[in-house]
Amino acid sequence: MKTIIFAICIGCLAIPALAAEGIGAASEAPPGAQSFRDLDTNRDGRLTFSEAFPNPRIANSFNQIDQNADGFLTAAEIAAVVR
């Protein structure tokens, strides 16, 4: 019984430490990865979240920009937000 209580206490101590780390925001885009064309690495004319991730402005707003909620961003969806 003491072992179980000890394990629960240790688990409770670990939760705040994990919460403090958080998921984090997208990192700064590498040089040259600012345009839609640069981010569209597979050249299919749309961005997945993975492709958008190098640009924090796009990645951090991905779901808001994705107006039709299909999981992809088109140049038109991005342009609509920029205007």
mmCIF file as gemmi writes it, N, C-alpha and C atoms, coordinates in Angstrom:
data_model
loop_
_atom_site.group_PDB
_atom_site.id
_atom_site.type_symbol
_atom_site.label_atom_id
_atom_site.label_alt_id
_atom_site.label_comp_id
_atom_site.label_asym_id
_atom_site.label_entity_id
_atom_site.label_seq_id
_atom_site.pdbx_PDB_ins_code
_atom_site.Cartn_x
_atom_site.Cartn_y
_atom_site.Cartn_z
_atom_site.occupancy
_atom_site.B_iso_or_equiv
_atom_site.pdbx_formal_charge
_atom_site.auth_seq_id
_atom_site.auth_asym_id
_atom_site.pdbx_PDB_model_num
ATOM 1 N N . MET Axp A 1 ? 0.827 -1.193 0 1 0 ? 1 A 1
ATOM 2 C CA . MET Axp A 1 ? 0 0 0 1 0 ? 1 A 1
ATOM 3 C C . MET Axp A 1 ? 0.867 1.251 0 1 0 ? 1 A 1
ATOM 4 N N . LYS Axp A 2 ? 1.946 1.24 0.792 1 0 ? 2 A 1
ATOM 5 C CA . LYS Axp A 2 ? 2.845 2.399 0.833 1 0 ? 2 A 1
ATOM 6 C C . LYS Axp A 2 ? 3.486 2.625 -0.531 1 0 ? 2 A 1
ATOM 7 N N . THR Axp A 3 ? 3.772 1.544 -1.235 1 0 ? 3 A 1
ATOM 8 C CA . THR Axp A 3 ? 4.388 1.65 -2.56 1 0 ? 3 A 1
ATOM 9 C C . THR Axp A 3 ? 3.434 2.344 -3.532 1 0 ? 3 A 1
ATOM 10 N N . ILE Axp A 4 ? 2.184 2.027 -3.471 1 0 ? 4 A 1
ATOM 11 C CA . ILE Axp A 4 ? 1.192 2.641 -4.353 1 0 ? 4 A 1
ATOM 12 C C . ILE Axp A 4 ? 1.064 4.133 -4.053 1 0 ? 4 A 1
ATOM 13 N N . ILE Axp A 5 ? 0.975 4.47 -2.769 1 0 ? 5 A 1
ATOM 14 C CA . ILE Axp A 5 ? 0.863 5.878 -2.374 1 0 ? 5 A 1
ATOM 15 C C . ILE Axp A 5 ? 2.112 6.643 -2.815 1 0 ? 5 A 1
ATOM 16 N N . PHE Axp A 6 ? 3.269 6.041 -2.643 1 0 ? 6 A 1
ATOM 17 C CA . PHE Axp A 6 ? 4.522 6.672 -3.055 1 0 ? 6 A 1
ATOM 18 C C . PHE Axp A 6 ? 4.524 6.907 -4.567 1 0 ? 6 A 1
ATOM 19 N N . ALA Axp A 7 ? 4.085 5.935 -5.34 1 0 ? 7 A 1
ATOM 20 C CA . ALA Axp A 7 ? 4.052 6.068 -6.798 1 0 ? 7 A 1
ATOM 21 C C . ALA Axp A 7 ? 3.094 7.174 -7.226 1 0 ? 7 A 1
ATOM 22 N N . ILE Axp A 8 ? 1.969 7.277 -6.561 1 0 ? 8 A 1
ATOM 23 C CA . ILE Axp A 8 ? 1.007 8.335 -6.88 1 0 ? 8 A 1
ATOM 24 C C . ILE Axp A 8 ? 1.605 9.7 -6.569 1 0 ? 8 A 1
ATOM 25 N N . CYS Axp A 9 ? 2.27 9.82 -5.437 1 0 ? 9 A 1
ATOM 26 C CA . CYS Axp A 9 ? 2.889 11.099 -5.056 1 0 ? 9 A 1
ATOM 27 C C . CYS Axp A 9 ? 3.972 11.508 -6.055 1 0 ? 9 A 1
ATOM 28 N N . ILE Axp A 10 ? 4.787 10.568 -6.464 1 0 ? 10 A 1
ATOM 29 C CA . ILE Axp A 10 ? 5.839 10.859 -7.449 1 0 ? 10 A 1
ATOM 30 C C . ILE Axp A 10 ? 5.204 11.285 -8.77 1 0 ? 10 A 1
ATOM 31 N N . GLY Axp A 11 ? 4.145 10.6 -9.174 1 0 ? 11 A 1
ATOM 32 C CA . GLY Axp A 11 ? 3.444 10.96 -10.406 1 0 ? 11 A 1
ATOM 33 C C . GLY Axp A 11 ? 2.867 12.363 -10.334 1 0 ? 11 A 1
ATOM 34 N N . CYS Axp A 12 ? 2.343 12.742 -9.192 1 0 ? 12 A 1
ATOM 35 C CA . CYS Axp A 12 ? 1.778 14.083 -9.029 1 0 ? 12 A 1
ATOM 36 C C . CYS Axp A 12 ? 2.853 15.157 -9.103 1 0 ? 12 A 1
ATOM 37 N N . LEU Axp A 13 ? 4.038 14.839 -8.63 1 0 ? 13 A 1
ATOM 38 C CA . LEU Axp A 13 ? 5.135 15.799 -8.694 1 0 ? 13 A 1
ATOM 39 C C . LEU Axp A 13 ? 5.617 16.002 -10.12 1 0 ? 13 A 1
ATOM 40 N N . ALA Axp A 14 ? 5.486 14.986 -10.952 1 0 ? 14 A 1
ATOM 41 C CA . ALA Axp A 14 ? 5.977 15.071 -12.322 1 0 ? 14 A 1
ATOM 42 C C . ALA Axp A 14 ? 5.042 15.883 -13.22 1 0 ? 14 A 1
ATOM 43 N N . ILE Axp A 15 ? 3.773 15.937 -12.905 1 0 ? 15 A 1
ATOM 44 C CA . ILE Axp A 15 ? 2.806 16.621 -13.766 1 0 ? 15 A 1
ATOM 45 C C . ILE Axp A 15 ? 3.118 18.106 -13.921 1 0 ? 15 A 1
ATOM 46 N N . PRO Axp A 16 ? 3.38 18.868 -12.843 1 0 ? 16 A 1
ATOM 47 C CA . PRO Axp A 16 ? 3.706 20.284 -13.053 1 0 ? 16 A 1
ATOM 48 C C . PRO Axp A 16 ? 4.976 20.48 -13.875 1 0 ? 16 A 1
ATOM 49 N N . ALA Axp A 17 ? 5.933 19.608 -13.735 1 0 ? 17 A 1
ATOM 50 C CA . ALA Axp A 17 ? 7.159 19.736 -14.513 1 0 ? 17 A 1
ATOM 51 C C . ALA Axp A 17 ? 6.881 19.547 -15.993 1 0 ? 17 A 1
ATOM 52 N N . LEU Axp A 18 ? 6.034 18.597 -16.328 1 0 ? 18 A 1
ATOM 53 C CA . LEU Axp A 18 ? 5.68 18.375 -17.73 1 0 ? 18 A 1
ATOM 54 C C . LEU Axp A 18 ? 4.844 19.524 -18.268 1 0 ? 18 A 1
ATOM 55 N N . ALA Axp A 19 ? 3.953 20.048 -17.463 1 0 ? 19 A 1
ATOM 56 C CA . ALA Axp A 19 ? 3.095 21.147 -17.903 1 0 ? 19 A 1
ATOM 57 C C . ALA Axp A 19 ? 3.913 22.405 -18.153 1 0 ? 19 A 1
ATOM 58 N N . ALA Axp A 20 ? 4.97 22.61 -17.38 1 0 ? 20 A 1
ATOM 59 C CA . ALA Axp A 20 ? 5.8 23.8 -17.549 1 0 ? 20 A 1
ATOM 60 C C . ALA Axp A 20 ? 6.529 23.792 -18.882 1 0 ? 20 A 1
ATOM 61 N N . GLU Axp A 21 ? 6.857 22.609 -19.384 1 0 ? 21 A 1
ATOM 62 C CA . GLU Axp A 21 ? 7.555 22.526 -20.66 1 0 ? 21 A 1
ATOM 63 C C . GLU Axp A 21 ? 6.638 22.908 -21.808 1 0 ? 21 A 1
ATOM 64 N N . GLY Axp A 22 ? 5.402 22.459 -21.786 1 0 ? 22 A 1
ATOM 65 C CA . GLY Axp A 22 ? 4.439 22.777 -22.825 1 0 ? 22 A 1
ATOM 66 C C . GLY Axp A 22 ? 4.83 22.235 -24.182 1 0 ? 22 A 1
ATOM 67 N N . ILE Axp A 23 ? 3.978 22.451 -25.143 1 0 ? 23 A 1
ATOM 68 C CA . ILE Axp A 23 ? 4.233 21.992 -26.491 1 0 ? 23 A 1
ATOM 69 C C . ILE Axp A 23 ? 5.122 22.98 -27.223 1 0 ? 23 A 1
ATOM 70 N N . GLY Axp A 24 ? 4.931 24.25 -26.955 1 0 ? 24 A 1
ATOM 71 C CA . GLY Axp A 24 ? 5.742 25.272 -27.604 1 0 ? 24 A 1
ATOM 72 C C . GLY Axp A 24 ? 5.158 25.693 -28.936 1 0 ? 24 A 1
ATOM 73 N N . ALA Axp A 25 ? 5.593 26.835 -29.38 1 0 ? 25 A 1
ATOM 74 C CA . ALA Axp A 25 ? 5.137 27.375 -30.655 1 0 ? 25 A 1
ATOM 75 C C . ALA Axp A 25 ? 6.119 26.979 -31.743 1 0 ? 25 A 1
ATOM 76 N N . ALA Axp A 26 ? 5.712 27.193 -32.953 1 0 ? 26 A 1
ATOM 77 C CA . ALA Axp A 26 ? 6.596 26.905 -34.083 1 0 ? 26 A 1
ATOM 78 C C . ALA Axp A 26 ? 7.828 27.79 -33.991 1 0 ? 26 A 1
ATOM 79 N N . SER Axp A 27 ? 8.934 27.246 -34.404 1 0 ? 27 A 1
ATOM 80 C CA . SER Axp A 27 ? 10.176 28.004 -34.366 1 0 ? 27 A 1
ATOM 81 C C . SER Axp A 27 ? 10.255 28.957 -35.55 1 0 ? 27 A 1
ATOM 82 N N . GLU Axp A 28 ? 11.232 29.839 -35.495 1 0 ? 28 A 1
ATOM 83 C CA . GLU Axp A 28 ? 11.415 30.785 -36.591 1 0 ? 28 A 1
ATOM 84 C C . GLU Axp A 28 ? 11.705 30.041 -37.884 1 0 ? 28 A 1
ATOM 85 N N . ALA Axp A 29 ? 11.195 30.572 -38.945 1 0 ? 29 A 1
ATOM 86 C CA . ALA Axp A 29 ? 11.392 29.949 -40.247 1 0 ? 29 A 1
ATOM 87 C C . ALA Axp A 29 ? 12.849 30.063 -40.682 1 0 ? 29 A 1
ATOM 88 N N . PRO Axp A 30 ? 13.382 29.029 -41.3 1 0 ? 30 A 1
ATOM 89 C CA . PRO Axp A 30 ? 14.733 29.118 -41.818 1 0 ? 30 A 1
ATOM 90 C C . PRO Axp A 30 ? 14.785 30.113 -42.971 1 0 ? 30 A 1
ATOM 91 N N . PRO Axp A 31 ? 15.943 30.672 -43.248 1 0 ? 31 A 1
ATOM 92 C CA . PRO Axp A 31 ? 16.04 31.629 -44.351 1 0 ? 31 A 1
ATOM 93 C C . PRO Axp A 31 ? 15.514 31.015 -45.652 1 0 ? 31 A 1
ATOM 94 N N . GLY Axp A 32 ? 14.735 31.785 -46.386 1 0 ? 32 A 1
ATOM 95 C CA . GLY Axp A 32 ? 14.213 31.315 -47.666 1 0 ? 32 A 1
ATOM 96 C C . GLY Axp A 32 ? 12.918 30.544 -47.572 1 0 ? 32 A 1
ATOM 97 N N . ALA Axp A 33 ? 12.379 30.31 -46.367 1 0 ? 33 A 1
ATOM 98 C CA . ALA Axp A 33 ? 11.143 29.54 -46.225 1 0 ? 33 A 1
ATOM 99 C C . ALA Axp A 33 ? 9.976 30.443 -45.863 1 0 ? 33 A 1
ATOM 100 N N . GLN Axp A 34 ? 9.957 31.637 -46.377 1 0 ? 34 A 1
ATOM 101 C CA . GLN Axp A 34 ? 8.892 32.568 -46.042 1 0 ? 34 A 1
ATOM 102 C C . GLN Axp A 34 ? 7.723 32.501 -47.016 1 0 ? 34 A 1
ATOM 103 N N . SER Axp A 35 ? 7.971 32.186 -48.256 1 0 ? 35 A 1
ATOM 104 C CA . SER Axp A 35 ? 6.891 32.205 -49.235 1 0 ? 35 A 1
ATOM 105 C C . SER Axp A 35 ? 6.141 30.876 -49.255 1 0 ? 35 A 1
ATOM 106 N N . PHE Axp A 36 ? 4.938 30.926 -49.796 1 0 ? 36 A 1
ATOM 107 C CA . PHE Axp A 36 ? 4.121 29.723 -49.932 1 0 ? 36 A 1
ATOM 108 C C . PHE Axp A 36 ? 4.875 28.665 -50.731 1 0 ? 36 A 1
ATOM 109 N N . ARG Axp A 37 ? 5.496 29.096 -51.812 1 0 ? 37 A 1
ATOM 110 C CA . ARG Axp A 37 ? 6.222 28.162 -52.671 1 0 ? 37 A 1
ATOM 111 C C . ARG Axp A 37 ? 7.374 27.49 -51.922 1 0 ? 37 A 1
ATOM 112 N N . ASP Axp A 38 ? 8.08 28.24 -51.101 1 0 ? 38 A 1
ATOM 113 C CA . ASP Axp A 38 ? 9.182 27.666 -50.317 1 0 ? 38 A 1
ATOM 114 C C . ASP Axp A 38 ? 8.676 26.646 -49.307 1 0 ? 38 A 1
ATOM 115 N N . LEU Axp A 39 ? 7.527 26.924 -48.708 1 0 ? 39 A 1
ATOM 116 C CA . LEU Axp A 39 ? 6.983 26.018 -47.702 1 0 ? 39 A 1
ATOM 117 C C . LEU Axp A 39 ? 6.36 24.761 -48.317 1 0 ? 39 A 1
ATOM 118 N N . ASP Axp A 40 ? 5.837 24.879 -49.518 1 0 ? 40 A 1
ATOM 119 C CA . ASP Axp A 40 ? 5.182 23.75 -50.195 1 0 ? 40 A 1
ATOM 120 C C . ASP Axp A 40 ? 6.243 22.796 -50.75 1 0 ? 40 A 1
ATOM 121 N N . THR Axp A 41 ? 6.815 22 -49.863 1 0 ? 41 A 1
ATOM 122 C CA . THR Axp A 41 ? 7.96 21.157 -50.228 1 0 ? 41 A 1
ATOM 123 C C . THR Axp A 41 ? 7.617 20.055 -51.215 1 0 ? 41 A 1
ATOM 124 N N . ASN Axp A 42 ? 6.391 19.558 -51.22 1 0 ? 42 A 1
ATOM 125 C CA . ASN Axp A 42 ? 6.04 18.501 -52.175 1 0 ? 42 A 1
ATOM 126 C C . ASN Axp A 42 ? 5.382 19.059 -53.439 1 0 ? 42 A 1
ATOM 127 N N . ARG Axp A 43 ? 5.278 20.371 -53.523 1 0 ? 43 A 1
ATOM 128 C CA . ARG Axp A 43 ? 4.788 21.079 -54.712 1 0 ? 43 A 1
ATOM 129 C C . ARG Axp A 43 ? 3.398 20.624 -55.171 1 0 ? 43 A 1
ATOM 130 N N . ASP Axp A 44 ? 2.509 20.389 -54.19 1 0 ? 44 A 1
ATOM 131 C CA . ASP Axp A 44 ? 1.146 19.995 -54.555 1 0 ? 44 A 1
ATOM 132 C C . ASP Axp A 44 ? 0.167 21.167 -54.524 1 0 ? 44 A 1
ATOM 133 N N . GLY Axp A 45 ? 0.662 22.357 -54.249 1 0 ? 45 A 1
ATOM 134 C CA . GLY Axp A 45 ? -0.19 23.538 -54.256 1 0 ? 45 A 1
ATOM 135 C C . GLY Axp A 45 ? -0.956 23.777 -52.978 1 0 ? 45 A 1
ATOM 136 N N . ARG Axp A 46 ? -0.646 23.029 -51.928 1 0 ? 46 A 1
ATOM 137 C CA . ARG Axp A 46 ? -1.284 23.219 -50.632 1 0 ? 46 A 1
ATOM 138 C C . ARG Axp A 46 ? -0.302 22.845 -49.535 1 0 ? 46 A 1
ATOM 139 N N . LEU Axp A 47 ? -0.516 23.403 -48.343 1 0 ? 47 A 1
ATOM 140 C CA . LEU Axp A 47 ? 0.386 23.159 -47.22 1 0 ? 47 A 1
ATOM 141 C C . LEU Axp A 47 ? -0.279 22.284 -46.167 1 0 ? 47 A 1
ATOM 142 N N . THR Axp A 48 ? 0.446 21.287 -45.714 1 0 ? 48 A 1
ATOM 143 C CA . THR Axp A 48 ? 0.038 20.535 -44.53 1 0 ? 48 A 1
ATOM 144 C C . THR Axp A 48 ? 0.587 21.296 -43.328 1 0 ? 48 A 1
ATOM 145 N N . PHE Axp A 49 ? 0.183 20.899 -42.126 1 0 ? 49 A 1
ATOM 146 C CA . PHE Axp A 49 ? 0.728 21.556 -40.942 1 0 ? 49 A 1
ATOM 147 C C . PHE Axp A 49 ? 2.241 21.373 -40.878 1 0 ? 49 A 1
ATOM 148 N N . SER Axp A 50 ? 2.72 20.191 -41.239 1 0 ? 50 A 1
ATOM 149 C CA . SER Axp A 50 ? 4.164 19.929 -41.217 1 0 ? 50 A 1
ATOM 150 C C . SER Axp A 50 ? 4.909 20.865 -42.155 1 0 ? 50 A 1
ATOM 151 N N . GLU Axp A 51 ? 4.343 21.134 -43.308 1 0 ? 51 A 1
ATOM 152 C CA . GLU Axp A 51 ? 4.993 22.043 -44.244 1 0 ? 51 A 1
ATOM 153 C C . GLU Axp A 51 ? 4.926 23.486 -43.749 1 0 ? 51 A 1
ATOM 154 N N . ALA Axp A 52 ? 3.84 23.852 -43.085 1 0 ? 52 A 1
ATOM 155 C CA . ALA Axp A 52 ? 3.674 25.216 -42.589 1 0 ? 52 A 1
ATOM 156 C C . ALA Axp A 52 ? 4.476 25.48 -41.319 1 0 ? 52 A 1
ATOM 157 N N . PHE Axp A 53 ? 4.864 24.445 -40.614 1 0 ? 53 A 1
ATOM 158 C CA . PHE Axp A 53 ? 5.508 24.58 -39.309 1 0 ? 53 A 1
ATOM 159 C C . PHE Axp A 53 ? 6.731 25.5 -39.293 1 0 ? 53 A 1
ATOM 160 N N . PRO Axp A 54 ? 7.586 25.522 -40.304 1 0 ? 54 A 1
ATOM 161 C CA . PRO Axp A 54 ? 8.739 26.421 -40.248 1 0 ? 54 A 1
ATOM 162 C C . PRO Axp A 54 ? 8.382 27.907 -40.201 1 0 ? 54 A 1
ATOM 163 N N . ASN Axp A 55 ? 7.169 28.269 -40.566 1 0 ? 55 A 1
ATOM 164 C CA . ASN Axp A 55 ? 6.744 29.662 -40.514 1 0 ? 55 A 1
ATOM 165 C C . ASN Axp A 55 ? 5.786 29.832 -39.338 1 0 ? 55 A 1
ATOM 166 N N . PRO Axp A 56 ? 6.239 30.436 -38.232 1 0 ? 56 A 1
ATOM 167 C CA . PRO Axp A 56 ? 5.403 30.504 -37.031 1 0 ? 56 A 1
ATOM 168 C C . PRO Axp A 56 ? 4.109 31.284 -37.221 1 0 ? 56 A 1
ATOM 169 N N . ARG Axp A 57 ? 4.107 32.293 -38.065 1 0 ? 57 A 1
ATOM 170 C CA . ARG Axp A 57 ? 2.881 33.071 -38.266 1 0 ? 57 A 1
ATOM 171 C C . ARG Axp A 57 ? 1.791 32.203 -38.9 1 0 ? 57 A 1
ATOM 172 N N . ILE Axp A 58 ? 2.177 31.342 -39.802 1 0 ? 58 A 1
ATOM 173 C CA . ILE Axp A 58 ? 1.203 30.459 -40.449 1 0 ? 58 A 1
ATOM 174 C C . ILE Axp A 58 ? 0.874 29.264 -39.548 1 0 ? 58 A 1
ATOM 175 N N . ALA Axp A 59 ? 1.899 28.636 -38.998 1 0 ? 59 A 1
ATOM 176 C CA . ALA Axp A 59 ? 1.687 27.43 -38.187 1 0 ? 59 A 1
ATOM 177 C C . ALA Axp A 59 ? 0.844 27.708 -36.943 1 0 ? 59 A 1
ATOM 178 N N . ASN Axp A 60 ? 1.097 28.823 -36.281 1 0 ? 60 A 1
ATOM 179 C CA . ASN Axp A 60 ? 0.365 29.13 -35.05 1 0 ? 60 A 1
ATOM 180 C C . ASN Axp A 60 ? -1.087 29.511 -35.309 1 0 ? 60 A 1
ATOM 181 N N . SER Axp A 61 ? -1.44 29.804 -36.546 1 0 ? 61 A 1
ATOM 182 C CA . SER Axp A 61 ? -2.815 30.163 -36.911 1 0 ? 61 A 1
ATOM 183 C C . SER Axp A 61 ? -3.399 29.184 -37.925 1 0 ? 61 A 1
ATOM 184 N N . PHE Axp A 62 ? -2.802 28.022 -38.048 1 0 ? 62 A 1
ATOM 185 C CA . PHE Axp A 62 ? -3.169 27.07 -39.093 1 0 ? 62 A 1
ATOM 186 C C . PHE Axp A 62 ? -4.674 26.802 -39.141 1 0 ? 62 A 1
ATOM 187 N N . ASN Axp A 63 ? -5.271 26.474 -38.006 1 0 ? 63 A 1
ATOM 188 C CA . ASN Axp A 63 ? -6.699 26.118 -37.993 1 0 ? 63 A 1
ATOM 189 C C . ASN Axp A 63 ? -7.595 27.299 -38.327 1 0 ? 63 A 1
ATOM 190 N N . GLN Axp A 64 ? -7.195 28.501 -37.951 1 0 ? 64 A 1
ATOM 191 C CA . GLN Axp A 64 ? -7.989 29.677 -38.279 1 0 ? 64 A 1
ATOM 192 C C . GLN Axp A 64 ? -7.887 30.005 -39.772 1 0 ? 64 A 1
ATOM 193 N N . ILE Axp A 65 ? -6.721 29.79 -40.356 1 0 ? 65 A 1
ATOM 194 C CA . ILE Axp A 65 ? -6.521 30.063 -41.774 1 0 ? 65 A 1
ATOM 195 C C . ILE Axp A 65 ? -7.245 29.021 -42.63 1 0 ? 65 A 1
ATOM 196 N N . ASP Axp A 66 ? -7.281 27.793 -42.178 1 0 ? 66 A 1
ATOM 197 C CA . ASP Axp A 66 ? -7.901 26.683 -42.918 1 0 ? 66 A 1
ATOM 198 C C . ASP Axp A 66 ? -9.424 26.811 -42.878 1 0 ? 66 A 1
ATOM 199 N N . GLN Axp A 67 ? -9.955 27.678 -43.709 1 0 ? 67 A 1
ATOM 200 C CA . GLN Axp A 67 ? -11.378 28.012 -43.692 1 0 ? 67 A 1
ATOM 201 C C . GLN Axp A 67 ? -12.296 26.835 -43.963 1 0 ? 67 A 1
ATOM 202 N N . ASN Axp A 68 ? -11.901 25.917 -44.827 1 0 ? 68 A 1
ATOM 203 C CA . ASN Axp A 68 ? -12.776 24.778 -45.134 1 0 ? 68 A 1
ATOM 204 C C . ASN Axp A 68 ? -12.462 23.546 -44.287 1 0 ? 68 A 1
ATOM 205 N N . ALA Axp A 69 ? -11.548 23.676 -43.343 1 0 ? 69 A 1
ATOM 206 C CA . ALA Axp A 69 ? -11.203 22.625 -42.377 1 0 ? 69 A 1
ATOM 207 C C . ALA Axp A 69 ? -10.852 21.292 -43.04 1 0 ? 69 A 1
ATOM 208 N N . ASP Axp A 70 ? -10.11 21.366 -44.144 1 0 ? 70 A 1
ATOM 209 C CA . ASP Axp A 70 ? -9.703 20.134 -44.815 1 0 ? 70 A 1
ATOM 210 C C . ASP Axp A 70 ? -8.309 19.67 -44.415 1 0 ? 70 A 1
ATOM 211 N N . GLY Axp A 71 ? -7.661 20.411 -43.532 1 0 ? 71 A 1
ATOM 212 C CA . GLY Axp A 71 ? -6.328 20.027 -43.069 1 0 ? 71 A 1
ATOM 213 C C . GLY Axp A 71 ? -5.203 20.522 -43.959 1 0 ? 71 A 1
ATOM 214 N N . PHE Axp A 72 ? -5.544 21.337 -44.939 1 0 ? 72 A 1
ATOM 215 C CA . PHE Axp A 72 ? -4.551 21.899 -45.849 1 0 ? 72 A 1
ATOM 216 C C . PHE Axp A 72 ? -4.787 23.396 -45.991 1 0 ? 72 A 1
ATOM 217 N N . LEU Axp A 73 ? -3.72 24.126 -46.27 1 0 ? 73 A 1
ATOM 218 C CA . LEU Axp A 73 ? -3.834 25.552 -46.564 1 0 ? 73 A 1
ATOM 219 C C . LEU Axp A 73 ? -3.496 25.782 -48.022 1 0 ? 73 A 1
ATOM 220 N N . THR Axp A 74 ? -4.326 26.556 -48.677 1 0 ? 74 A 1
ATOM 221 C CA . THR Axp A 74 ? -4.032 26.943 -50.052 1 0 ? 74 A 1
ATOM 222 C C . THR Axp A 74 ? -3.515 28.374 -50.031 1 0 ? 74 A 1
ATOM 223 N N . ALA Axp A 75 ? -2.915 28.784 -51.137 1 0 ? 75 A 1
ATOM 224 C CA . ALA Axp A 75 ? -2.43 30.16 -51.232 1 0 ? 75 A 1
ATOM 225 C C . ALA Axp A 75 ? -3.588 31.139 -51.086 1 0 ? 75 A 1
ATOM 226 N N . ALA Axp A 76 ? -4.759 30.777 -51.613 1 0 ? 76 A 1
ATOM 227 C CA . ALA Axp A 76 ? -5.94 31.645 -51.508 1 0 ? 76 A 1
ATOM 228 C C . ALA Axp A 76 ? -6.394 31.804 -50.063 1 0 ? 76 A 1
ATOM 229 N N . GLU Axp A 77 ? -6.356 30.726 -49.266 1 0 ? 77 A 1
ATOM 230 C CA . GLU Axp A 77 ? -6.756 30.821 -47.86 1 0 ? 77 A 1
ATOM 231 C C . GLU Axp A 77 ? -5.797 31.726 -47.095 1 0 ? 77 A 1
ATOM 232 N N . ILE Axp A 78 ? -4.53 31.601 -47.377 1 0 ? 78 A 1
ATOM 233 C CA . ILE Axp A 78 ? -3.541 32.454 -46.709 1 0 ? 78 A 1
ATOM 234 C C . ILE Axp A 78 ? -3.715 33.904 -47.137 1 0 ? 78 A 1
ATOM 235 N N . ALA Axp A 79 ? -3.915 34.126 -48.435 1 0 ? 79 A 1
ATOM 236 C CA . ALA Axp A 79 ? -4.084 35.482 -48.948 1 0 ? 79 A 1
ATOM 237 C C . ALA Axp A 79 ? -5.316 36.15 -48.345 1 0 ? 79 A 1
ATOM 238 N N . ALA Axp A 80 ? -6.382 35.38 -48.115 1 0 ? 80 A 1
ATOM 239 C CA . ALA Axp A 80 ? -7.598 35.945 -47.532 1 0 ? 80 A 1
ATOM 240 C C . ALA Axp A 80 ? -7.363 36.476 -46.121 1 0 ? 80 A 1
ATOM 241 N N . VAL Axp A 81 ? -6.485 35.86 -45.39 1 0 ? 81 A 1
ATOM 242 C CA . VAL Axp A 81 ? -6.177 36.302 -44.032 1 0 ? 81 A 1
ATOM 243 C C . VAL Axp A 81 ? -5.238 37.504 -44.049 1 0 ? 81 A 1
ATOM 244 N N . VAL Axp A 82 ? -4.331 37.529 -44.99 1 0 ? 82 A 1
ATOM 245 C CA . VAL Axp A 82 ? -3.355 38.605 -45.071 1 0 ? 82 A 1
ATOM 246 C C . VAL Axp A 82 ? -4.027 39.928 -45.425 1 0 ? 82 A 1
ATOM 247 N N . ARG Axp A 83 ? -5.068 39.885 -46.224 1 0 ? 83 A 1
ATOM 248 C CA . ARG Axp A 83 ? -5.773 41.117 -46.653 1 0 ? 83 A 1
ATOM 249 C C . ARG Axp A 83 ? -6.407 41.815 -45.506 1 0 ? 83 A 1
